[in-house]
């Protein structure tokens, strides 16, 4: 779905939302899955993640999530939510060093179902100092679990961690010579993490 938006800014603790103008209500999505029975679209969740190498040597990882519905419905704090208007529109950015340590965090809630929701944003500063490595999600959960966090922003942390690794792979790959053919190998960190990287499987054997 394509949105054209006017941003309206309020202070933390008040409702924050974007008022969209729709360039076309809902697009049809084609996908390489088997055909389904007749159906109608009810809910859309769109998640976008980006990794950036900064000029100061740090790295930004940004996540953006929206939830929209294809019908209008009631909401006490917002006086109703129109079809295609974001129920959730949330952003999360972590700035990391090359060793994956989080140096800064930024959060924005452009649309929330309740006026109180943005009050949780300062809590996400607790991520500063954590390292995106083994145990990161557990540590983040301890800092932001339950009433200390936001379910939807917490859900973004796993994908954010994956994109951080992919971004650092790109940065490091650009700074070393291309491997010789047949000697690229597979990082020990990837071994046994999924079907393809089974240490006894054909892929690992073919590049080992």
Phi, psi and omega per residue, in radians:
X1 nan 2.399 -3.116
X2 -1.818 2.200 -3.130
X3 -2.007 2.418 2.889
X4 -1.924 2.258 -2.918
X5 -2.233 2.567 2.862
X6 -1.823 2.213 3.139
X7 -1.529 2.310 3.066
X8 -2.090 2.161 -3.016
X9 -1.905 2.306 3.059
X10 -2.250 2.909 3.129
X11 -1.302 2.857 3.090
X12 -1.041 2.380 -3.121
X13 1.781 -0.321 3.043
X14 -1.807 2.864 3.116
X15 -1.110 2.366 3.081
X16 -2.143 2.140 3.096
X17 -2.619 2.862 3.041
X18 -1.852 2.379 3.072
X19 -1.653 1.858 -3.045
X20 -1.561 2.620 2.884
X21 -1.934 2.375 -2.982
X22 -1.768 2.161 3.102
X23 -1.372 -0.064 -3.112
X24 2.862 2.174 -2.891
X25 -0.996 -1.141 -3.097
X26 -2.426 2.300 3.112
X27 -1.514 2.659 2.998
X28 -1.494 2.416 -3.133
X29 -1.875 2.175 3.035
X30 -1.671 2.470 -3.097
X31 -2.559 2.659 -3.084
X32 -1.443 0.960 3.085
X33 -2.016 2.790 3.079
X34 -1.033 2.634 3.118
X35 -1.047 2.518 3.097
X36 -1.867 3.081 3.067
X37 -1.349 3.010 3.132
X38 -0.987 2.394 -3.039
X39 -2.734 2.941 3.061
X40 -2.289 2.488 -3.124
X41 -1.326 2.303 3.140
X42 -2.019 -0.687 -3.005
X43 -2.421 2.474 3.072
X44 -2.220 2.247 2.944
X45 -2.080 2.141 3.125
X46 -2.040 2.252 3.135
X47 -2.203 2.248 3.108
X48 -2.206 2.329 3.094
X49 -2.226 2.519 -3.116
X50 -2.436 2.511 3.063
X51 -2.077 2.285 -3.076
X52 -2.211 2.364 2.962
X53 -1.595 2.143 -3.079
X54 -1.563 2.748 3.134
X55 -1.184 -0.405 3.138
X56 -1.489 0.088 3.089
X57 1.656 -0.198 3.085
X58 -1.519 3.069 -3.072
X59 -2.287 2.298 3.055
X60 -1.793 2.310 3.001
X61 -2.080 2.116 -3.073
X62 -2.089 2.430 3.080
X63 -2.205 2.431 3.135
X64 -2.345 2.200 -3.099
X65 -2.238 2.351 3.021
X66 -2.268 2.531 2.970
X67 -2.093 2.256 3.050
X68 -2.381 2.753 3.093
X69 -2.147 2.776 -3.079
X70 -1.584 0.120 -3.130
X71 -2.419 2.766 3.090
X72 -1.521 2.600 -3.119
X73 -2.701 2.882 -3.043
X74 -1.364 2.606 3.049
X75 -2.707 2.170 -3.042
X76 -1.104 -0.778 -3.033
X77 -1.299 -0.510 -3.065
X78 -1.909 0.011 3.135
X79 1.200 0.416 -3.121
X80 1.916 2.626 3.120
X81 -2.151 2.159 -3.059
X82 -1.393 2.722 3.045
X83 -0.938 2.234 3.131
X84 1.486 -0.177 3.099
X85 -1.438 2.355 -3.070
X86 -1.081 2.240 2.917
X87 -1.327 -0.824 3.019
X88 -2.124 2.392 2.999
X89 -2.530 1.733 -2.934
X90 -2.310 2.542 -3.133
X91 -2.206 2.547 3.050
X92 -2.497 2.214 3.081
X93 -2.192 2.336 2.945
X94 -2.072 2.416 3.051
X95 -1.848 2.177 -3.018
X96 -2.168 2.729 2.961
X97 -1.466 3.027 -3.138
X98 -1.189 -0.316 3.069
X99 -1.526 0.137 3.058
X100 1.369 0.218 3.075
X101 -1.387 2.315 -3.129
X102 -1.362 2.144 -3.104
X103 -1.773 -0.482 -3.113
X104 -2.716 2.684 3.138
X105 -2.363 2.411 3.033
X106 -2.278 2.407 -3.123
X107 -2.299 2.451 3.021
X108 -2.396 2.428 3.056
X109 -2.138 1.667 -3.106
X110 -1.424 -0.360 3.034
X111 -2.611 2.330 3.127
X112 -2.453 2.714 3.131
X113 -1.330 -0.373 -3.082
X114 -2.294 2.506 -3.117
X115 -1.083 -0.461 -3.076
X116 -1.348 -0.350 -2.992
X117 -0.926 -0.788 -3.094
X118 -1.079 -0.241 3.121
X119 -1.092 -0.304 -3.124
X120 -1.470 -0.219 -3.006
X121 -0.969 -0.744 -3.138
X122 -1.030 -0.471 -3.118
X123 -1.090 -0.434 -3.087
X124 -1.265 -0.136 2.996
X125 -1.164 -0.242 3.097
X126 -1.170 -0.251 3.086
X127 -1.269 -0.370 -3.118
X128 -1.065 2.284 -3.127
X129 1.712 -0.335 3.092
X130 -1.279 2.680 3.113
X131 -1.914 2.297 -3.136
X132 -1.413 1.525 -3.127
X133 -2.708 -2.882 -3.140
X134 -0.978 2.250 -3.137
X135 1.621 -0.024 -3.096
X136 -1.077 -0.846 -3.088
X137 -1.127 -0.617 3.097
X138 -1.145 -0.779 3.132
X139 -1.137 -0.703 3.114
X140 -1.148 -0.669 3.112
X141 -1.129 -0.645 3.101
X142 -1.163 -0.594 -3.123
X143 -1.406 -0.512 -2.964
X144 -2.276 0.299 -3.103
X145 -1.266 2.756 3.043
X146 0.977 -2.313 -3.062
X147 -1.271 -0.076 3.120
X148 -1.490 -0.116 -3.053
X149 -2.453 -2.908 3.097
X150 -2.124 2.204 -3.104
X151 -0.933 -0.767 -3.011
X152 -1.302 -0.658 3.060
X153 -1.223 -0.632 3.078
X154 -1.084 -0.681 -3.134
X155 -1.072 -0.481 -3.126
X156 -1.312 -0.303 -3.015
X157 -1.137 -0.634 3.139
X158 -1.138 -0.818 3.115
X159 -1.146 -0.635 3.130
X160 -1.081 -0.709 3.106
X161 -1.109 -0.723 3.124
X162 -1.096 -0.757 3.138
X163 -1.180 -0.555 3.062
X164 -1.067 -0.778 3.118
X165 -1.123 -0.745 -3.141
X166 -1.119 -0.685 3.137
X167 -1.167 -0.758 3.121
X168 -1.164 -0.584 3.060
X169 -1.055 -0.742 3.138
X170 -1.134 -0.758 -3.116
X171 -1.123 -0.816 -3.110
X172 -1.200 -0.602 -3.136
X173 -1.147 -0.544 3.140
X174 -1.319 -0.266 -3.037
X175 -1.825 0.135 3.083
X176 -2.318 2.698 -3.093
X177 -1.124 2.654 3.112
X178 -1.064 2.408 3.141
X179 -1.189 2.672 3.057
X180 -1.172 2.580 -3.140
X181 -1.002 2.313 3.103
X182 1.450 0.013 -3.116
X183 -2.219 0.430 -3.113
X184 -1.250 -0.622 -3.139
X185 1.152 3.129 3.080
X186 -2.303 2.317 -3.116
X187 -1.000 2.472 3.079
X188 -1.023 -0.492 3.139
X189 -1.133 -0.419 -3.098
X190 -1.606 -0.332 -3.081
X191 -1.016 2.289 3.075
X192 1.158 0.307 3.098
X193 -1.519 -0.261 3.111
X194 -2.794 3.104 -3.094
X195 -0.966 -0.816 -3.052
X196 -1.194 -0.568 -3.058
X197 -1.654 0.403 3.015
X198 -1.006 2.146 -3.061
X199 -1.095 -0.298 3.111
X200 -1.815 0.129 -3.071
X201 -1.556 3.032 -3.062
X202 -1.189 -0.572 -3.124
X203 -1.144 -0.847 -3.133
X204 -1.100 -0.702 3.139
X205 -1.113 -0.589 -3.050
X206 -1.338 -0.379 -3.113
X207 -1.995 0.038 -3.070
X208 -1.296 nan nan
